[in-house]
Amino acid sequence: MTDKIYEADGQYMASGIYPGLANKEAPFWHEGQNVMFTGRAAQPMPGQAVLVPAVASSPIRFLLETVIAGVRTVFYGNRTTLYKWAEGGTISVLGTGFDADYWTAFRWGEWTVMAPWPTGTVQVWKPGTGLADVGGRGGLFETARSVSSFRQFAIMLGVDGAESSIYWSAQDFLEDFVQTASNAAGKLPVQEAESPILACVTYSGRLFFATAASLFSFNFIGAPLYFGYNLAVKNTGVLGPYSMAVGGDGRIYGIGPSGVWSSDGQQVVPIDMPAVHERIYDRMNPANSWKCVVYHDMQTKQVFFCYPTDDNTENSEAVAWNYVDRNWAPSSQKRTAASDSGIFRSPILGDAEGNVWNQILSGVPASADQSADVGLTSSGLIKIPYGRGAYGRGPYGGNLRVSSDA
């Protein structure tokens, strides 16, 4: 006589590892990695290959991609050293002797601005002259937690000595931060900030910045004040400098002390359903959570969240949110820095060993499981192979292979 070992239906499949969730909740893959639920099929995520091999075995702490004289170029750095790589394989050391937990950076015409935190001075690289301290600071600051360019102004957010204040340069002049009657430079303290300013992104014609518990918009209002800010959302913040990114669906994504979220700049929606929230936060290493990295992959229509777990001091796990099909999947591609500006077809990513990676857009990555497990209970697993219609019964159709360890 044959005994039934397990029965799975659409309710189980749609709710992933927690059968108590409703069908409308996002599916979540429990065991398999590097596979995405997309286009009504389970498909392998693209693989990744080393673009720039490590010069030093030290975590990459920032990446910025650009084009210089027609050549795709990547600026990057670790705690002590800044580098520049030009397509074709040339690696240049721009400067050494720094002591930065992390860097943030932006392009200013042909120049590249890079700010170390918490010590050091904002740096600017100029073709022909190389690396130097940014001038025109007038003793106002040395460095900043987050930097950006916005409407022809250089923006320094959370400067040393005033970590909830924003300084900006004269319009079209990077090295001129001292306010005078004849320029547009200025300073704005953020009175509602309950923590230092931690991160910023440009979104929908505005600059958005975040603290640990609030999201603000920074707006150009013209002379004589030039800039103002609005508290966009309260009780939603970020963990660190790389904890926000803009997705291809026109929303901001972030990871904060209380959860993973997306926002249109006015309202915030939590997207880490109970299964995802527990997976991330039950094991996150709080002492190193500021190293979380959020980045957007336009090719796969996913936003990745990388975070440190247990005793790991660097990001050790990652999950990806598919904003088209609205589901989650784990990834082994945990990274320490990312740049997704579009100079390259897919994101440029850094790891804890000092390598810079780029995505391979064809073929099955070696690290992808050919058949992944969705855990329903301790005694039942559904095997999902690649291929169309592999989601199982319910809204996605397809057949299931059911196994049991009972």
N, C-alpha and C positions, 0 to 999 in steps of 0.2 A: 504494500500500500504506500502510495506517495504522499508525503506530508508537505504541506505548504510551508516554505521557509520564510517568505516575506511577501507582502503585497504593497505596491506603491501606486498611488494615483496622482492626478493632477495637483491636488492640494499639497501633497508632499513635494512634488517636483518644483512647484512655484515658490515654495517657502524655504527651499534649501535645507540647511542643517537643523532648522527649528520648525517642526511641523505645526507648532501653535500659531505661526504667523499666517496672515491672510494671503490669498492668491496674489493680491496686488502688490505685496511686498517684493523687493528685489530678490531674485535668486542669488545664492551665494555658494561658491564652490569650496568644499571643506579641505580636501586633501590635494587634489591636482593643482599644478602650477603652470603658468605660462600658456594658458589656454583661455581664449575669450569666447563668450557667448555673444555672437553677433550674426545678423542676417538670418535668424532662425536656424543657426548651426553652431556647433562647437568647433572652433578653428584654432590652430596654434598661433600664439603671438609671434610676431617677427623676432628673429634672433638679433643679437648684438655682436659687434666685432670691435676690437681695439683700434681706434683711429690714431691715437697718440700714445705710445708706450710710456710707462712710468720712467721718469728721470730719477725720482726719489720715492722711497716707500713711505709715503705720507698722504693722508686723505686730501683729496681735491676739495677746496673750500669755496671756489667760485668758478664759473665759466661764462664767457661772453663771446658770441660769434659775430663776425662782421666781414666785410669785404674791403681789402686794401689794394689799390692799383689792380683791380680785377681779380685778385686772388683771395679765395675764401681763407679766413684767418680766425683762430681761436685764441683768446686771452684766457689764462687760467692761473690758479695759484694754490699753494698750500699755506701752512702756518708761517713759514719763513721766506718763501721764494715766489716771485712772479715770473710767468713764462708767456711766450708768444709762439704759437705754431702756425706756419703758413702751409697751405696745401701743397704737397710735394715732399713733405717730410722734414722741413727745417724747423728746429726748435731753438729759440733764443731765450737766454736768461735775462730778464729785464731788471731785476733787482733782488737782493738778498738781505738777510739780517733783520727781517720783520718778526714780529711776535703777535700774530693775529689769530684769534679764535675763528674768525671768518672774514670774508670780504664781500662787499657789494659793489656793483660797477654799472657804468653806462657809457655810451658813445656820445661824443660831442664833436660833430663834424668829422674831421680826420683824427681827432684825439680820442683817447680812451681814459676815462676817469675811474680809479679804483680806490675804495676806502677800506682800510683795515679796522677791525674792532676787537678789543677795546682800547688798544694802544697803537701809537703810530700817527702818521699824518696822511691825509688824503693825497693820493698820488695821481699824476697825469702823465700819460705817455704821448709823445708827439713825434711824428716821423722826422727823422734827421737829427733830433736832439735827444731822444730817449726818455727816460723816466726821471721825474722830479716832483718835489712837493708842490701841490697846488698853491699858487700865489694869491695875493689879494684877500687873505683871511682877516687881516688886521687884528690878530689876537682874539678873534671871536670864538674860534674853535680850532681843534686840530683834526678831528675825525668825526664820523657819524655812524649810527647804527644801520642806516639804510640811505642810499643815495639814488637819485634819478634825474632825468632831464624832462622838462615839461614846459611847453609853450615858450621855447627859447630861453628858459631859465634853468640854471643848475640848482637842484633842490637837495638840501642836506637835512635829513630827518633824524631827530633824536641825537643831537650832537653831544660830545663829551662836555660834562658840566651842566648841561641843560637837556636831559634825555627825553623830555616831553615838549621840546621846542623845535621849530622848523626855521632854517635859514635859507634864503635864496639869493642868487647872484643878480647883478645888473642884467638887464635883458640883452642877450646876444654876447655877453662878456662873462666867460667862465671865471676868470681870476679877478673878480671885483665884488666882494661881499659886504663891504663897508657902505652903509646907507648914507647918501648925501642928498642934497636938494636937487641935484641934476641927474640922479640915476634912479632905477627902480628896485635896487636891492632892499632887502628887509628881513624881518624876523617876526615870527608869530608863535607865542606860547599856546599850547593846547590845554586849556584850563580843565577840561573834562577828562583828561587822560588819567586813568587810575593806575597806570604803569608806564614805563618807558615806551616810546614808539618802537615797534619791533620790525615791521615789514611794510612794503608798499608795492602796488601794481598800477599800471595805467589801464583804464577801462572806460569805455563809452565817453571819451573826450574829457575825462577827469582823472585826477590822481587819487587813488584810494590808499589810505594807510591804516594800520591796525595796531592796537595794543593787545594786552593779554585778554581783555574782555570787551573791547569795543571796535567798531569799524567806522571810519570817518571818510568823508570826501573832502578833497582839497581843491578849491575852485579858483579860477582866475576871475577877478571882479574889476580889473582895470584901476587906473590911477584914482585917488592917490594911495590907496591901501594895497592894490595889486592882487592880493590873495586873501581868501577867507576859508573857513572850513565849516562843515556841518557834521554833527553826529548822525551817522546813517543808521546804525544798528547798535543797540546796547546788549550786553550779555553774550556777545559773540566775538571771539578774538583769535589770536594765533599763538603758536608756541615759540616761534623763532623767525629769523630773517628769510628763510626759504619756505615758509609755511603757507604761502598764497600763490595762486596762479590763475590765469584767465583761460577758460575752456573754449572750445570751438563752437559751443552752443550759446555764446554770449553771456556767460555767467562767471562770477568770481568763485573759486573754490579755495577752501582753507581747512586747516586742522588746528584746533585750539584746545585749551584745557578741558573743555566740556564735551567736545565732539567734533565730527567732520561735517562740514556745511557747504552750501552753495548760496549765492546771493545775486540779485539783480541790482544791487546798490541801494535798495530801499527795504527789502525784506530778506530774511534769511530762512532757508529750509534745511533742517537736519537731513543728511542723507545716509548716515551710518545706522541702518536698522539694527535692532538688538544684536543680531548675530555678528555683524561687522564691528559694532562698538565694543562688544565683549572681546572679540579677537584682538583688537588693537590695544584697548586701554587696560585690560586685565593683566597684560604682560609688559606694557611699555615701561622703559627705564626713565623715570621722571627727571633724574639728574642730567640726562643727555637728550631729553625730548626737544630741546631747542635746535637740535640738528635735523629734525624732520624736514624732508624735501617733498614739495608738491610740484609736479610739472605736467604739462599737457602734451599729448602725442596726437597730432592732427591726422596721421596716417591711420591709426587704429580707432580714433574717436574715443580715447580714454584719457582720464586724468589719474595719474599715479600718486600714491601716498607712501613714502618710505619712512620708516621709523625704527628706533632702537628698542630691543626687547631684553628682558631679564638683566643679565650682567654685561651685556654688550655695550661698549662705549660708542660704537658707530651704528648706523642704520643696518639692521639685520633682517628685516622683513619688509614686504611691500604688498599693497593691494591696489587694484585698478578699478575705477568706476567708469563703466561704459555709459556715456550720457545719451546715446541714441537709443539703445535697447534697455537702458536703465537697470543694469545689473553689475554685480561685483565679481571679481576673480582674483585669487592670490597670484603673486608674481615673485620669482626669485631675483629679479633685477633691482635689488635695493641699491640706491645710489646716494652719494654724499653731496652732489651738486648737479645742476641741470641748466641748460639753456635751450629754449624752444622758440627762438625769435623768427625762424623760418629761413635763415640763410642756407642751412642744409635742409634736405627734404624731411628729415626726422630729427628728434632732439639729440643734442650733444650732452653726454652724461659723464660724471666723474665717479670714481670709486674710492674705497678706503685704502687701496694699494697704490694710488697715484696714477692710474690709467684713465685716459679719456676714451669714451666709447661712442660709437654711432650705430644706428640700427641697420640691420640687413632686412630688406623689404621683400625677399623671396626665400622660399625654402623653409623647412621645419627646423627650428633651433634645436641643438642637441640637448638643451636643458629642459625641453618640453616633455611632459608625460604623454605618451601615445594614447593612453586611456586613463582617465582620471576618475577618482572616487568621490561620490557625494555621500557623506555620512548622514544617515537618517536616525539611527539609534546605534547603540554599541553592538548590535547584532545584525545589522543590515547595511549593505552598501549598494548603491546603484552604479554600475559601470557605464561611463559615457565615452564612446569612441568619437574620433573626429568625423565630420560629415554633416550633411544637411539633415534637418529633422531629428537631431540627436538630443533634443531637450527632454524627450519623454512625453507621456500622455498629458492631456490638458491643452493649453493654448498653443503649444509648439509642435505637438504631434511627434511621431517617431516611436521606435521600439526601445525597450529597456532590457539590459542584462542585469539580473538581480542575483547577488551572492549573499552568503551568510557565514558568520564564524561560529554560529551556534551548533 
